[in-house]
Amino acid sequence: MQKNMSDFAIGESGRIVKVEGEGKVRHRLFDMGLTPGAEVYLRKKAPMGDPLEFTVRGYELSLRKDEAQYVLCEMEGAK
């Protein structure tokens, strides 16, 4: 099953399949290590649900929901 990072529930993890978007946004996501094949894990959400804190490549990364919606992941354990 595939899901955008913005739709993760706390504790969910997955592997990045595709980074959408164009121009500066896409380039910025790649610069932060959000590249196909990277594993991501949602650690926590802010009280109002934005921003989201992920663990990616061994570090914590905070993203706004509107940025996280560009990253499509294959969920762990999904076939």
N, CA, C and O atoms as a Maestro MAE file, in Angstrom:
{
 s_m_m2io_version
 :::
 2.0.0
}

f_m_ct {
 s_m_title
 :::
 protein
 m_atom[316] {
  # First column is atom index #
  i_m_mmod_type
  r_m_x_coord
  r_m_y_coord
  r_m_z_coord
  i_m_residue_number
  s_m_chain_name
  s_m_pdb_residue_name
  s_m_pdb_atom_name
  i_m_atomic_number
  :::
  1 25 0.851 -1.181 0.000 1 A "MET " " N  " 7
  2 3 0.000 0.000 0.000 1 A "MET " " CA " 6
  3 2 0.895 1.241 0.000 1 A "MET " " C  " 6
  4 15 1.882 1.304 0.732 1 A "MET " " O  " 8
  5 25 0.544 2.211 -0.816 2 A "GLN " " N  " 7
  6 3 1.314 3.454 -0.873 2 A "GLN " " CA " 6
  7 2 0.547 4.578 -0.199 2 A "GLN " " C  " 6
  8 15 -0.683 4.623 -0.219 2 A "GLN " " O  " 8
  9 25 1.313 5.488 0.401 3 A "LYS " " N  " 7
  10 3 0.714 6.582 1.159 3 A "LYS " " CA " 6
  11 2 1.669 7.773 1.131 3 A "LYS " " C  " 6
  12 15 2.887 7.598 1.135 3 A "LYS " " O  " 8
  13 25 1.110 8.985 1.102 4 A "ASN " " N  " 7
  14 3 1.941 10.181 1.214 4 A "ASN " " CA " 6
  15 2 2.407 10.333 2.653 4 A "ASN " " C  " 6
  16 15 1.699 9.939 3.580 4 A "ASN " " O  " 8
  17 25 3.591 10.899 2.846 5 A "MET " " N  " 7
  18 3 4.102 11.080 4.197 5 A "MET " " CA " 6
  19 2 3.180 11.948 5.040 5 A "MET " " C  " 6
  20 15 3.147 11.799 6.261 5 A "MET " " O  " 8
  21 25 2.447 12.835 4.429 6 A "SER " " N  " 7
  22 3 1.537 13.715 5.177 6 A "SER " " CA " 6
  23 2 0.375 12.944 5.792 6 A "SER " " C  " 6
  24 15 -0.295 13.451 6.690 6 A "SER " " O  " 8
  25 25 0.130 11.721 5.318 7 A "ASP " " N  " 7
  26 3 -0.987 10.903 5.811 7 A "ASP " " CA " 6
  27 2 -0.559 9.830 6.809 7 A "ASP " " C  " 6
  28 15 -1.392 9.036 7.246 7 A "ASP " " O  " 8
  29 25 0.718 9.792 7.178 8 A "PHE " " N  " 7
  30 3 1.199 8.805 8.148 8 A "PHE " " CA " 6
  31 2 0.541 9.034 9.503 8 A "PHE " " C  " 6
  32 15 0.250 10.169 9.882 8 A "PHE " " O  " 8
  33 25 0.311 7.942 10.225 9 A "ALA " " N  " 7
  34 3 -0.096 8.012 11.635 9 A "ALA " " CA " 6
  35 2 1.179 7.868 12.468 9 A "ALA " " C  " 6
  36 15 2.167 7.308 11.994 9 A "ALA " " O  " 8
  37 25 1.161 8.361 13.684 10 A "ILE " " N  " 7
  38 3 2.331 8.256 14.553 10 A "ILE " " CA " 6
  39 2 2.722 6.790 14.692 10 A "ILE " " C  " 6
  40 15 1.882 5.931 14.960 10 A "ILE " " O  " 8
  41 25 4.013 6.521 14.505 11 A "GLY " " N  " 7
  42 3 4.534 5.165 14.610 11 A "GLY " " CA " 6
  43 2 4.614 4.416 13.288 11 A "GLY " " C  " 6
  44 15 5.205 3.337 13.234 11 A "GLY " " O  " 8
  45 25 4.036 4.958 12.223 12 A "GLU " " N  " 7
  46 3 4.096 4.290 10.918 12 A "GLU " " CA " 6
  47 2 5.447 4.545 10.261 12 A "GLU " " C  " 6
  48 15 6.081 5.579 10.474 12 A "GLU " " O  " 8
  49 25 5.866 3.578 9.460 13 A "SER " " N  " 7
  50 3 7.106 3.734 8.723 13 A "SER " " CA " 6
  51 2 6.934 3.209 7.309 13 A "SER " " C  " 6
  52 15 6.032 2.421 7.023 13 A "SER " " O  " 8
  53 25 7.812 3.659 6.441 14 A "GLY " " N  " 7
  54 3 7.752 3.239 5.051 14 A "GLY " " CA " 6
  55 2 9.041 3.558 4.325 14 A "GLY " " C  " 6
  56 15 9.972 4.129 4.893 14 A "GLY " " O  " 8
  57 25 9.078 3.182 3.070 15 A "ARG " " N  " 7
  58 3 10.234 3.433 2.213 15 A "ARG " " CA " 6
  59 2 9.787 4.364 1.091 15 A "ARG " " C  " 6
  60 15 8.762 4.129 0.451 15 A "ARG " " O  " 8
  61 25 10.560 5.418 0.857 16 A "ILE " " N  " 7
  62 3 10.210 6.393 -0.174 16 A "ILE " " CA " 6
  63 2 10.264 5.748 -1.549 16 A "ILE " " C  " 6
  64 15 11.245 5.099 -1.911 16 A "ILE " " O  " 8
  65 25 9.183 5.941 -2.310 17 A "VAL " " N  " 7
  66 3 9.071 5.415 -3.663 17 A "VAL " " CA " 6
  67 2 9.279 6.531 -4.680 17 A "VAL " " C  " 6
  68 15 9.939 6.339 -5.701 17 A "VAL " " O  " 8
  69 25 8.708 7.703 -4.390 18 A "LYS " " N  " 7
  70 3 8.715 8.785 -5.374 18 A "LYS " " CA " 6
  71 2 8.615 10.130 -4.660 18 A "LYS " " C  " 6
  72 15 7.900 10.272 -3.668 18 A "LYS " " O  " 8
  73 25 9.345 11.112 -5.184 19 A "VAL " " N  " 7
  74 3 9.239 12.477 -4.695 19 A "VAL " " CA " 6
  75 2 8.649 13.302 -5.827 19 A "VAL " " C  " 6
  76 15 9.253 13.453 -6.889 19 A "VAL " " O  " 8
  77 25 7.448 13.837 -5.575 20 A "GLU " " N  " 7
  78 3 6.755 14.622 -6.590 20 A "GLU " " CA " 6
  79 2 7.081 16.103 -6.398 20 A "GLU " " C  " 6
  80 15 8.008 16.451 -5.666 20 A "GLU " " O  " 8
  81 25 6.334 16.949 -7.044 21 A "GLY " " N  " 7
  82 3 6.586 18.382 -6.948 21 A "GLY " " CA " 6
  83 2 7.567 18.801 -8.021 21 A "GLY " " C  " 6
  84 15 8.093 17.977 -8.769 21 A "GLY " " O  " 8
  85 25 7.800 20.092 -8.079 22 A "GLU " " N  " 7
  86 3 8.689 20.627 -9.098 22 A "GLU " " CA " 6
  87 2 9.577 21.719 -8.531 22 A "GLU " " C  " 6
  88 15 9.282 22.309 -7.492 22 A "GLU " " O  " 8
  89 25 10.646 21.968 -9.220 23 A "GLY " " N  " 7
  90 3 11.513 23.092 -8.915 23 A "GLY " " CA " 6
  91 2 12.117 23.072 -7.526 23 A "GLY " " C  " 6
  92 15 12.649 22.059 -7.073 23 A "GLY " " O  " 8
  93 25 12.024 24.221 -6.856 24 A "LYS " " N  " 7
  94 3 12.677 24.410 -5.564 24 A "LYS " " CA " 6
  95 2 12.179 23.451 -4.489 24 A "LYS " " C  " 6
  96 15 12.960 22.977 -3.665 24 A "LYS " " O  " 8
  97 25 10.886 23.167 -4.498 25 A "VAL " " N  " 7
  98 3 10.335 22.271 -3.475 25 A "VAL " " CA " 6
  99 2 10.946 20.886 -3.600 25 A "VAL " " C  " 6
  100 15 11.410 20.319 -2.610 25 A "VAL " " O  " 8
  101 25 10.949 20.344 -4.794 26 A "ARG " " N  " 7
  102 3 11.491 19.006 -5.025 26 A "ARG " " CA " 6
  103 2 12.980 18.964 -4.711 26 A "ARG " " C  " 6
  104 15 13.458 18.014 -4.089 26 A "ARG " " O  " 8
  105 25 13.708 19.974 -5.131 27 A "HIS " " N  " 7
  106 3 15.146 20.044 -4.884 27 A "HIS " " CA " 6
  107 2 15.412 20.110 -3.375 27 A "HIS " " C  " 6
  108 15 16.333 19.459 -2.883 27 A "HIS " " O  " 8
  109 25 14.628 20.878 -2.654 28 A "ARG " " N  " 7
  110 3 14.780 21.018 -1.203 28 A "ARG " " CA " 6
  111 2 14.538 19.679 -0.501 28 A "ARG " " C  " 6
  112 15 15.277 19.318 0.414 28 A "ARG " " O  " 8
  113 25 13.514 18.946 -0.923 29 A "LEU " " N  " 7
  114 3 13.228 17.642 -0.328 29 A "LEU " " CA " 6
  115 2 14.385 16.671 -0.562 29 A "LEU " " C  " 6
  116 15 14.772 15.940 0.350 29 A "LEU " " O  " 8
  117 25 14.934 16.659 -1.765 30 A "PHE " " N  " 7
  118 3 16.092 15.818 -2.060 30 A "PHE " " CA " 6
  119 2 17.282 16.212 -1.190 30 A "PHE " " C  " 6
  120 15 17.986 15.344 -0.675 30 A "PHE " " O  " 8
  121 25 17.513 17.515 -1.022 31 A "ASP " " N  " 7
  122 3 18.626 17.999 -0.199 31 A "ASP " " CA " 6
  123 2 18.494 17.564 1.259 31 A "ASP " " C  " 6
  124 15 19.500 17.416 1.954 31 A "ASP " " O  " 8
  125 25 17.269 17.361 1.723 32 A "MET " " N  " 7
  126 3 17.038 16.933 3.107 32 A "MET " " CA " 6
  127 2 17.157 15.419 3.266 32 A "MET " " C  " 6
  128 15 16.947 14.894 4.359 32 A "MET " " O  " 8
  129 25 17.490 14.716 2.188 33 A "GLY " " N  " 7
  130 3 17.678 13.276 2.267 33 A "GLY " " CA " 6
  131 2 16.449 12.460 1.930 33 A "GLY " " C  " 6
  132 15 16.451 11.240 2.098 33 A "GLY " " O  " 8
  133 25 15.399 13.111 1.457 34 A "LEU " " N  " 7
  134 3 14.166 12.409 1.090 34 A "LEU " " CA " 6
  135 2 14.280 11.952 -0.363 34 A "LEU " " C  " 6
  136 15 13.755 12.586 -1.279 34 A "LEU " " O  " 8
  137 25 14.973 10.843 -0.544 35 A "THR " " N  " 7
  138 3 15.207 10.297 -1.872 35 A "THR " " CA " 6
  139 2 14.632 8.886 -1.947 35 A "THR " " C  " 6
  140 15 14.505 8.217 -0.922 35 A "THR " " O  " 8
  141 25 14.283 8.424 -3.151 36 A "PRO " " N  " 7
  142 3 13.744 7.065 -3.278 36 A "PRO " " CA " 6
  143 2 14.662 6.032 -2.635 36 A "PRO " " C  " 6
  144 15 15.878 6.050 -2.824 36 A "PRO " " O  " 8
  145 25 14.047 5.129 -1.869 37 A "GLY " " N  " 7
  146 3 14.787 4.082 -1.173 37 A "GLY " " CA " 6
  147 2 15.038 4.376 0.294 37 A "GLY " " C  " 6
  148 15 15.317 3.460 1.068 37 A "GLY " " O  " 8
  149 25 14.944 5.644 0.693 38 A "ALA " " N  " 7
  150 3 15.185 6.005 2.096 38 A "ALA " " CA " 6
  151 2 14.015 5.550 2.970 38 A "ALA " " C  " 6
  152 15 12.855 5.640 2.568 38 A "ALA " " O  " 8
  153 25 14.334 5.061 4.167 39 A "GLU " " N  " 7
  154 3 13.304 4.657 5.123 39 A "GLU " " CA " 6
  155 2 12.911 5.863 5.966 39 A "GLU " " C  " 6
  156 15 13.769 6.641 6.382 39 A "GLU " " O  " 8
  157 25 11.610 6.017 6.219 40 A "VAL " " N  " 7
  158 3 11.105 7.117 7.045 40 A "VAL " " CA " 6
  159 2 10.169 6.573 8.120 40 A "VAL " " C  " 6
  160 15 9.480 5.574 7.917 40 A "VAL " " O  " 8
  161 25 10.160 7.250 9.264 41 A "TYR " " N  " 7
  162 3 9.347 6.842 10.402 41 A "TYR " " CA " 6
  163 2 8.762 8.110 11.020 41 A "TYR " " C  " 6
  164 15 9.501 9.048 11.319 41 A "TYR " " O  " 8
  165 25 7.433 8.149 11.217 42 A "LEU " " N  " 7
  166 3 6.799 9.316 11.835 42 A "LEU " " CA " 6
  167 2 6.898 9.197 13.351 42 A "LEU " " C  " 6
  168 15 6.278 8.320 13.953 42 A "LEU " " O  " 8
  169 25 7.673 10.075 13.960 43 A "ARG " " N  " 7
  170 3 7.881 10.056 15.417 43 A "ARG " " CA " 6
  171 2 6.759 10.756 16.155 43 A "ARG " " C  " 6
  172 15 6.220 10.225 17.127 43 A "ARG " " O  " 8
  173 25 6.401 11.961 15.690 44 A "LYS " " N  " 7
  174 3 5.355 12.705 16.391 44 A "LYS " " CA " 6
  175 2 4.788 13.802 15.509 44 A "LYS " " C  " 6
  176 15 5.354 14.174 14.482 44 A "LYS " " O  " 8
  177 25 3.640 14.305 15.957 45 A "LYS " " N  " 7
  178 3 2.970 15.413 15.287 45 A "LYS " " CA " 6
  179 2 2.791 16.542 16.294 45 A "LYS " " C  " 6
  180 15 2.650 16.294 17.492 45 A "LYS " " O  " 8
  181 25 2.798 17.772 15.815 46 A "ALA " " N  " 7
  182 3 2.507 18.915 16.671 46 A "ALA " " CA " 6
  183 2 1.039 18.833 17.101 46 A "ALA " " C  " 6
  184 15 0.246 18.156 16.447 46 A "ALA " " O  " 8
  185 25 0.671 19.505 18.178 47 A "PRO " " N  " 7
  186 3 -0.715 19.424 18.677 47 A "PRO " " CA " 6
  187 2 -1.794 19.701 17.626 47 A "PRO " " C  " 6
  188 15 -2.860 19.087 17.671 47 A "PRO " " O  " 8
  189 25 -1.545 20.591 16.707 48 A "MET " " N  " 7
  190 3 -2.536 20.885 15.664 48 A "MET " " CA " 6
  191 2 -2.294 20.053 14.401 48 A "MET " " C  " 6
  192 15 -2.959 20.259 13.386 48 A "MET " " O  " 8
  193 25 -1.335 19.107 14.462 49 A "GLY " " N  " 7
  194 3 -1.076 18.216 13.332 49 A "GLY " " CA " 6
  195 2 -0.063 18.718 12.332 49 A "GLY " " C  " 6
  196 15 0.192 18.053 11.328 49 A "GLY " " O  " 8
  197 25 0.522 19.875 12.581 50 A "ASP " " N  " 7
  198 3 1.481 20.443 11.638 50 A "ASP " " CA " 6
  199 2 2.490 21.271 12.418 50 A "ASP " " C  " 6
  200 15 2.051 22.187 13.114 50 A "ASP " " O  " 8
  201 25 3.776 21.045 12.374 51 A "PRO " " N  " 7
  202 3 4.512 20.147 11.487 51 A "PRO " " CA " 6
  203 2 4.543 18.704 11.997 51 A "PRO " " C  " 6
  204 15 4.028 18.383 13.068 51 A "PRO " " O  " 8
  205 25 5.173 17.847 11.179 52 A "LEU " " N  " 7
  206 3 5.351 16.430 11.480 52 A "LEU " " CA " 6
  207 2 6.842 16.187 11.702 52 A "LEU " " C  " 6
  208 15 7.676 16.805 11.041 52 A "LEU " " O  " 8
  209 25 7.183 15.287 12.631 53 A "GLU " " N  " 7
  210 3 8.592 14.975 12.864 53 A "GLU " " CA " 6
  211 2 8.877 13.535 12.465 53 A "GLU " " C  " 6
  212 15 8.298 12.594 13.008 53 A "GLU " " O  " 8
  213 25 9.780 13.386 11.509 54 A "PHE " " N  " 7
  214 3 10.150 12.084 10.970 54 A "PHE " " CA " 6
  215 2 11.586 11.745 11.337 54 A "PHE " " C  " 6
  216 15 12.404 12.634 11.573 54 A "PHE " " O  " 8
  217 25 11.886 10.453 11.382 55 A "THR " " N  " 7
  218 3 13.268 9.999 11.440 55 A "THR " " CA " 6
  219 2 13.610 9.519 10.035 55 A "THR " " C  " 6
  220 15 12.947 8.638 9.488 55 A "THR " " O  " 8
  221 25 14.649 10.108 9.463 56 A "VAL " " N  " 7
  222 3 15.112 9.790 8.111 56 A "VAL " " CA " 6
  223 2 16.629 9.700 8.145 56 A "VAL " " C  " 6
  224 15 17.303 10.631 8.585 56 A "VAL " " O  " 8
  225 25 17.163 8.581 7.680 57 A "ARG " " N  " 7
  226 3 18.623 8.404 7.584 57 A "ARG " " CA " 6
  227 2 19.337 8.685 8.908 57 A "ARG " " C  " 6
  228 15 20.458 9.193 8.913 57 A "ARG " " O  " 8
  229 25 18.688 8.356 10.031 58 A "GLY " " N  " 7
  230 3 19.316 8.498 11.345 58 A "GLY " " CA " 6
  231 2 19.210 9.872 11.978 58 A "GLY " " C  " 6
  232 15 19.827 10.105 13.018 58 A "GLY " " O  " 8
  233 25 18.462 10.781 11.402 59 A "TYR " " N  " 7
  234 3 18.272 12.092 12.025 59 A "TYR " " CA " 6
  235 2 16.795 12.456 12.033 59 A "TYR " " C  " 6
  236 15 15.993 11.873 11.305 59 A "TYR " " O  " 8
  237 25 16.450 13.432 12.871 60 A "GLU " " N  " 7
  238 3 15.065 13.889 12.964 60 A "GLU " " CA " 6
  239 2 14.857 15.059 12.007 60 A "GLU " " C  " 6
  240 15 15.680 15.969 11.913 60 A "GLU " " O  " 8
  241 25 13.740 15.003 11.307 61 A "LEU " " N  " 7
  242 3 13.413 16.012 10.301 61 A "LEU " " CA " 6
  243 2 11.981 16.467 10.506 61 A "LEU " " C  " 6
  244 15 11.063 15.648 10.524 61 A "LEU " " O  " 8
  245 25 11.786 17.767 10.659 62 A "SER " " N  " 7
  246 3 10.439 18.318 10.773 62 A "SER " " CA " 6
  247 2 10.008 18.866 9.420 62 A "SER " " C  " 6
  248 15 10.743 19.608 8.768 62 A "SER " " O  " 8
  249 25 8.803 18.487 9.014 63 A "LEU " " N  " 7
  250 3 8.247 18.924 7.733 63 A "LEU " " CA " 6
  251 2 6.831 19.424 7.934 63 A "LEU " " C  " 6
  252 15 6.096 18.909 8.777 63 A "LEU " " O  " 8
  253 25 6.453 20.416 7.168 64 A "ARG " " N  " 7
  254 3 5.062 20.847 7.117 64 A "ARG " " CA " 6
  255 2 4.280 19.818 6.310 64 A "ARG " " C  " 6
  256 15 4.843 19.133 5.456 64 A "ARG " " O  " 8
  257 25 2.984 19.713 6.583 65 A "LYS " " N  " 7
  258 3 2.145 18.765 5.847 65 A "LYS " " CA " 6
  259 2 2.175 19.050 4.351 65 A "LYS " " C  " 6
  260 15 2.194 18.123 3.540 65 A "LYS " " O  " 8
  261 25 2.180 20.330 3.983 66 A "ASP " " N  " 7
  262 3 2.166 20.647 2.548 66 A "ASP " " CA " 6
  263 2 3.462 20.225 1.850 66 A "ASP " " C  " 6
  264 15 3.458 20.008 0.639 66 A "ASP " " O  " 8
  265 25 4.569 20.103 2.588 67 A "GLU " " N  " 7
  266 3 5.809 19.572 2.007 67 A "GLU " " CA " 6
  267 2 5.775 18.042 1.979 67 A "GLU " " C  " 6
  268 15 6.195 17.423 1.002 67 A "GLU " " O  " 8
  269 25 5.275 17.445 3.053 68 A "ALA " " N  " 7
  270 3 5.248 15.985 3.180 68 A "ALA " " CA " 6
  271 2 4.308 15.337 2.165 68 A "ALA " " C  " 6
  272 15 4.466 14.159 1.845 68 A "ALA " " O  " 8
  273 25 3.338 16.087 1.657 69 A "GLN " " N  " 7
  274 3 2.394 15.502 0.693 69 A "GLN " " CA " 6
  275 2 3.055 15.153 -0.632 69 A "GLN " " C  " 6
  276 15 2.497 14.380 -1.410 69 A "GLN " " O  " 8
  277 25 4.230 15.704 -0.903 70 A "TYR " " N  " 7
  278 3 4.938 15.432 -2.155 70 A "TYR " " CA " 6
  279 2 5.704 14.115 -2.141 70 A "TYR " " C  " 6
  280 15 6.173 13.664 -3.185 70 A "TYR " " O  " 8
  281 25 5.837 13.489 -0.962 71 A "VAL " " N  " 7
  282 3 6.651 12.283 -0.839 71 A "VAL " " CA " 6
  283 2 5.762 11.056 -0.698 71 A "VAL " " C  " 6
  284 15 5.008 10.932 0.267 71 A "VAL " " O  " 8
  285 25 5.855 10.152 -1.668 72 A "LEU " " N  " 7
  286 3 5.037 8.932 -1.705 72 A "LEU " " CA " 6
  287 2 5.878 7.764 -1.193 72 A "LEU " " C  " 6
  288 15 7.013 7.568 -1.626 72 A "LEU " " O  " 8
  289 25 5.304 6.987 -0.259 73 A "CYS " " N  " 7
  290 3 6.028 5.872 0.364 73 A "CYS " " CA " 6
  291 2 5.262 4.569 0.224 73 A "CYS " " C  " 6
  292 15 4.034 4.548 0.146 73 A "CYS " " O  " 8
  293 25 6.025 3.478 0.194 74 A "GLU " " N  " 7
  294 3 5.471 2.129 0.294 74 A "GLU " " CA " 6
  295 2 5.521 1.805 1.786 74 A "GLU " " C  " 6
  296 15 6.582 1.872 2.406 74 A "GLU " " O  " 8
  297 25 4.381 1.458 2.352 75 A "MET " " N  " 7
  298 3 4.287 1.218 3.784 75 A "MET " " CA " 6
  299 2 4.981 -0.087 4.159 75 A "MET " " C  " 6
  300 15 4.954 -1.054 3.397 75 A "MET " " O  " 8
  301 25 5.601 -0.110 5.335 76 A "GLU " " N  " 7
  302 3 6.265 -1.310 5.837 76 A "GLU " " CA " 6
  303 2 5.254 -2.413 6.033 76 A "GLU " " C  " 6
  304 15 4.158 -2.171 6.540 76 A "GLU " " O  " 8
  305 25 5.604 -3.613 5.641 77 A "GLY " " N  " 7
  306 3 4.719 -4.757 5.796 77 A "GLY " " CA " 6
  307 2 3.610 -4.855 4.760 77 A "GLY " " C  " 6
  308 15 2.867 -5.836 4.739 77 A "GLY " " O  " 8
  309 25 3.491 -3.845 3.896 78 A "ALA " " N  " 7
  310 3 2.448 -3.856 2.855 78 A "ALA " " CA " 6
  311 2 2.954 -4.674 1.666 78 A "ALA " " C  " 6
  312 15 4.142 -4.652 1.342 78 A "ALA " " O  " 8
  313 25 2.052 -5.382 1.035 79 A "LYS " " N  " 7
  314 3 2.419 -6.187 -0.128 79 A "LYS " " CA " 6
  315 2 1.746 -5.650 -1.363 79 A "LYS " " C  " 6
  316 15 1.930 -6.194 -2.452 79 A "LYS " " O  " 8
  :::
 }
 m_bond[315] {
  # First column is bond index #
  i_m_from
  i_m_to
  i_m_order
  :::
  1 1 2 1
  2 2 3 1
  3 3 4 2
  4 3 5 1
  5 5 6 1
  6 6 7 1
  7 7 8 2
  8 7 9 1
  9 9 10 1
  10 10 11 1
  11 11 12 2
  12 11 13 1
  13 13 14 1
  14 14 15 1
  15 15 16 2
  16 15 17 1
  17 17 18 1
  18 18 19 1
  19 19 20 2
  20 19 21 1
  21 21 22 1
  22 22 23 1
  23 23 24 2
  24 23 25 1
  25 25 26 1
  26 26 27 1
  27 27 28 2
  28 27 29 1
  29 29 30 1
  30 30 31 1
  31 31 32 2
  32 31 33 1
  33 33 34 1
  34 34 35 1
  35 35 36 2
  36 35 37 1
  37 37 38 1
  38 38 39 1
  39 39 40 2
  40 39 41 1
  41 41 42 1
  42 42 43 1
  43 43 44 2
  44 43 45 1
  45 45 46 1
  46 46 47 1
  47 47 48 2
  48 47 49 1
  49 49 50 1
  50 50 51 1
  51 51 52 2
  52 51 53 1
  53 53 54 1
  54 54 55 1
  55 55 56 2
  56 55 57 1
  57 57 58 1
  58 58 59 1
  59 59 60 2
  60 59 61 1
  61 61 62 1
  62 62 63 1
  63 63 64 2
  64 63 65 1
  65 65 66 1
  66 66 67 1
  67 67 68 2
  68 67 69 1
  69 69 70 1
  70 70 71 1
  71 71 72 2
  72 71 73 1
  73 73 74 1
  74 74 75 1
  75 75 76 2
  76 75 77 1
  77 77 78 1
  78 78 79 1
  79 79 80 2
  80 79 81 1
  81 81 82 1
  82 82 83 1
  83 83 84 2
  84 83 85 1
  85 85 86 1
  86 86 87 1
  87 87 88 2
  88 87 89 1
  89 89 90 1
  90 90 91 1
  91 91 92 2
  92 91 93 1
  93 93 94 1
  94 94 95 1
  95 95 96 2
  96 95 97 1
  97 97 98 1
  98 98 99 1
  99 99 100 2
  100 99 101 1
  101 101 102 1
  102 102 103 1
  103 103 104 2
  104 103 105 1
  105 105 106 1
  106 106 107 1
  107 107 108 2
  108 107 109 1
  109 109 110 1
  110 110 111 1
  111 111 112 2
  112 111 113 1
  113 113 114 1
  114 114 115 1
  115 115 116 2
  116 115 117 1
  117 117 118 1
  118 118 119 1
  119 119 120 2
  120 119 121 1
  121 121 122 1
  122 122 123 1
  123 123 124 2
  124 123 125 1
  125 125 126 1
  126 126 127 1
  127 127 128 2
  128 127 129 1
  129 129 130 1
  130 130 131 1
  131 131 132 2
  132 131 133 1
  133 133 134 1
  134 134 135 1
  135 135 136 2
  136 135 137 1
  137 137 138 1
  138 138 139 1
  139 139 140 2
  140 139 141 1
  141 141 142 1
  142 142 143 1
  143 143 144 2
  144 143 145 1
  145 145 146 1
  146 146 147 1
  147 147 148 2
  148 147 149 1
  149 149 150 1
  150 150 151 1
  151 151 152 2
  152 151 153 1
  153 153 154 1
  154 154 155 1
  155 155 156 2
  156 155 157 1
  157 157 158 1
  158 158 159 1
  159 159 160 2
  160 159 161 1
  161 161 162 1
  162 162 163 1
  163 163 164 2
  164 163 165 1
  165 165 166 1
  166 166 167 1
  167 167 168 2
  168 167 169 1
  169 169 170 1
  170 170 171 1
  171 171 172 2
  172 171 173 1
  173 173 174 1
  174 174 175 1
  175 175 176 2
  176 175 177 1
  177 177 178 1
  178 178 179 1
  179 179 180 2
  180 179 181 1
  181 181 182 1
  182 182 183 1
  183 183 184 2
  184 183 185 1
  185 185 186 1
  186 186 187 1
  187 187 188 2
  188 187 189 1
  189 189 190 1
  190 190 191 1
  191 191 192 2
  192 191 193 1
  193 193 194 1
  194 194 195 1
  195 195 196 2
  196 195 197 1
  197 197 198 1
  198 198 199 1
  199 199 200 2
  200 199 201 1
  201 201 202 1
  202 202 203 1
  203 203 204 2
  204 203 205 1
  205 205 206 1
  206 206 207 1
  207 207 208 2
  208 207 209 1
  209 209 210 1
  210 210 211 1
  211 211 212 2
  212 211 213 1
  213 213 214 1
  214 214 215 1
  215 215 216 2
  216 215 217 1
  217 217 218 1
  218 218 219 1
  219 219 220 2
  220 219 221 1
  221 221 222 1
  222 222 223 1
  223 223 224 2
  224 223 225 1
  225 225 226 1
  226 226 227 1
  227 227 228 2
  228 227 229 1
  229 229 230 1
  230 230 231 1
  231 231 232 2
  232 231 233 1
  233 233 234 1
  234 234 235 1
  235 235 236 2
  236 235 237 1
  237 237 238 1
  238 238 239 1
  239 239 240 2
  240 239 241 1
  241 241 242 1
  242 242 243 1
  243 243 244 2
  244 243 245 1
  245 245 246 1
  246 246 247 1
  247 247 248 2
  248 247 249 1
  249 249 250 1
  250 250 251 1
  251 251 252 2
  252 251 253 1
  253 253 254 1
  254 254 255 1
  255 255 256 2
  256 255 257 1
  257 257 258 1
  258 258 259 1
  259 259 260 2
  260 259 261 1
  261 261 262 1
  262 262 263 1
  263 263 264 2
  264 263 265 1
  265 265 266 1
  266 266 267 1
  267 267 268 2
  268 267 269 1
  269 269 270 1
  270 270 271 1
  271 271 272 2
  272 271 273 1
  273 273 274 1
  274 274 275 1
  275 275 276 2
  276 275 277 1
  277 277 278 1
  278 278 279 1
  279 279 280 2
  280 279 281 1
  281 281 282 1
  282 282 283 1
  283 283 284 2
  284 283 285 1
  285 285 286 1
  286 286 287 1
  287 287 288 2
  288 287 289 1
  289 289 290 1
  290 290 291 1
  291 291 292 2
  292 291 293 1
  293 293 294 1
  294 294 295 1
  295 295 296 2
  296 295 297 1
  297 297 298 1
  298 298 299 1
  299 299 300 2
  300 299 301 1
  301 301 302 1
  302 302 303 1
  303 303 304 2
  304 303 305 1
  305 305 306 1
  306 306 307 1
  307 307 308 2
  308 307 309 1
  309 309 310 1
  310 310 311 1
  311 311 312 2
  312 311 313 1
  313 313 314 1
  314 314 315 1
  315 315 316 2
  :::
 }
}
